[in-house]
Amino acid sequence: MRRAAALALLAAACLHPRPEAPPLRVGTSGDYPPFSLARDGRLEGLDVEVARRFAHDRGRSLEIVSFRWPELSGDLAAGRFDLAMGGVTLLPERAVTGVFARPVVEAGAVVLAHQRLDPRSSWLRLGVNAGGHLERLAGRLFPHALLVRTSDNRALAELLASGAADAILTDEAEADALAIPGAVRLGPFTRDRKGYLGRDPALVAELDAWLRAREADGTLAALRARWLGPERARARSAFASDLDALLALVDLRLAFMPAVAAAKRKTGRPVEDPSQEERVLAAVRARATERGLDPAAVEVLFRAQIEAARHLENEFLAHPEEVDALDLEREARPALARISALIVDRAADLAADPGALAALDPARVAEMLDGSLAPAPSRRTIASAIAHLKASPLTRREKPGICQTRMTPLEAGRQRPVVVDPYEKSRANPKASAVSVR
């Protein structure tokens, strides 16, 4: 009877096979070494290899979709692909469209030229890739330069070699890959981070957890060594990855403020909005409680960010510049809500390792924040607040024993428990409510 029952179950499984997981559709440009480059009919690069490994580990086939940089956000919003991967810089206008996973590389903007020159000169012909982050950055950093645009990022080096441009604007990682003989490097002028962008928060949370694990086991360090060179092969612990993720989110939140100030100016709203700021603080306190954090410590962190945000908004209004127009209520604030919720989640990750958190040097943390977004005093205040994060007293009193049972984001739907070490950092619930922001 047991044999007959087993055969019956096997027959039923054959009649109703498990549905195959859909392919993972990854959008990439193929023109941005060392992240994504089409060469000899094959696509290669750091982010291409990360995409292949992530898809393999999740049991999904990989489908590559080509995009052009000016259409990246529109293509993602239209559902042409699930994730954008390929040297994608964390930017506010992209965060409006989707959610970023933790960054994997930091690469600031640099100028390459055949001789040392002043990139702010009015006579300078500056080559830049059209439609991407660096074109907008060129207009902001070097407003007097004549921009020589190319629609193919691979042609940048040729612009310099042929004399069509006096200099080109790229980032540190691409400059290393181009390896132009005799080129003088100026900068970096920014602290940019490269990451992966998706529309589905659950998929991004899944990727984020996978990236954290691959940082901890050395996989990403080895890939950076291969594609970016040994100087960028620094291994990161899970805690270090969480800290990088938190700082990237803080910088991304602050990067919104010029567009927020422009939207407020357009609608006649003041920079300071005490009622909105109190809603922000109430929301992050509630989120902190959900994540087992001391709400007072999280409030200190967000008060520091609000103060830095005010400074950025006032600076923009005193010295206006061209920014992407964002609707305050329909675009900026919903995107900032997602970012603020993730800031609290990454703060909870850090607080789960109190020993490593206590060893943080606030001065070093302040240096890791983007100096072009916040002055040194603001960055020091934010860094100090991060160093003083802690679990809530209730969480500390109810600390579990040797192990505890919880559900991973992937398995929660199947209700299959896993046993984990109590000091493993919990992941964010992608379906958690958003946090209002200023």
Sequence and secondary structure as in RCSB ss.txt:
>XXXX:A:sequence
MRRAAALALLAAACLHPRPEAPPLRVGTSGDYPPFSLARDGRLEGLDVEVARRFAHDRGRSLEIVSFRWPELSGD
LAAGRFDLAMGGVTLLPERAVTGVFARPVVEAGAVVLAHQRLDPRSSWLRLGVNAGGHLERLAGRLFPHALLVRT
SDNRALAELLASGAADAILTDEAEADALAIPGAVRLGPFTRDRKGYLGRDPALVAELDAWLRAREADGTLAALRA
RWLGPERARARSAFASDLDALLALVDLRLAFMPAVAAAKRKTGRPVEDPSQEERVLAAVRARATERGLDPAAVEV
LFRAQIEAARHLENEFLAHPEEVDALDLEREARPALARISALIVDRAADLAADPGALAALDPARVAEMLDGSLAP
APSRRTIASAIAHLKASPLTRREKPGICQTRMTPLEAGRQRPVVVDPYEKSRANPKASAVSVR
>XXXX:A:secstr
 HHHHHHHHHHHHHHS       EEEEE SEETTTEEEETTEEESHHHHHHHHHHHHTT  EEEEE  GGGHHHH
HHTTS SEEEEEEE  HHHHHHSEE   SEE  EEEEESS   TT TT EEEEETTSHHHHHHHHH TTSEEEEE
SSGGGHHHHHHHTS SEEEEEHHHHHHH  TT EEE      EEEEEES HHHHHHHHHHHHHHHHTTHHHHHHH
HHH GGG     HHHHHHHHHHHHHHHHHHTHHHHHHHHHHHT  S  HHHHHHHHHHHHHHHHHTTB HHHHHH
HHHHHHHHHHHHHHHHHHS        IIIIIHHHHHHHHHHHHHHHHHHHT HHHHHT  HHHHHHHS TTTS 
HHHHHHHHHHHHT  B HHHHHT   S EEE  TTTGGGT  EEE TTS     TTS      
